[in-house]
Amino acid sequence: MPELPEVETMVRGLRPAMTGNVVKRLQIFDAHLLQGCTAQGIEHRGRGARVVSVGRRGKWVVITLDDDRGIIVIQPRMTGAFWLVPPERPDHVRLEFEMDGSGDRVWFCDTRRLGKISLYDSLADAEGAFARSHGPDATEIGRDDLAARLKTTTRAIKPVLMDQKVLAGIGNIYADESLFQARIHPEVQAHRLNIGEVTRLHNAIHRVLAEAIAAEGSSFDAGYRTVLGLEGGFLNQNAMYGRGNLPCPECGTSIVKTRIAGLLGRPTHFCPNCQPRRRLSVKT
Ligand SMILES: [Zn+2]
């Protein structure tokens, strides 16, 4: 499932083809993905519009058109991906932009058709819709804001990190890696973290996401590819996800692969030595 680093990689890949160029034609091939708009409506708004910017909010791709033509938001969700080279599965193309000038074609493919495509009249409308269903973007949240949000819940820290209403963009792989780097057990109740632990976690989230974006995300199955059809490299360099029973890179203890409540069966990886359940009480 594309998480923040994968969607950021998509956005960076799309910019050279789209930003500043005019949409010669926009075609919707699958109206099932449309939310609150019609294929005719979105095709009409797109045709002849210049793309002012391609940005990201959480896991949303936000394409801003000029001349008040509106904002196209595409959510890749489970299996959505953009292609600048002819896609592996042309039968899974749900939307196509044909760009003037560059002559590029941009395809949005979605195997399971769980992605969403919507049209907003203004950036403020799109931002408002995002804010109603999401917390701050995980690359932008401040430490004190994170601390305040964690204080309000007794749930385990890992599912809280993956709750898009708390902060937007973090999924399973990056939650495991951030908690390992912060030396925090995934089942510690969020409200019990002290400010030192929250500071470590905040730093770890920013570092892990930056490293993952630099590696162009994570490909662990056939689901995610860059716009050029390449695999992301983060799972060649991470410490936890996918490494159950292998030695912890920090201390050599076997990494535990387990399942914890609230994660719909998705696995959790942690080092029981580096991430003890109980904080050692240090008297000074
Ligand atoms: Zn360890």
Residues whose N, C-alpha, C, O or C-beta is under 5 A from the ligand:
A	BS01	ZN	C248 E250 C251 G252 T253 C271 N273 C274
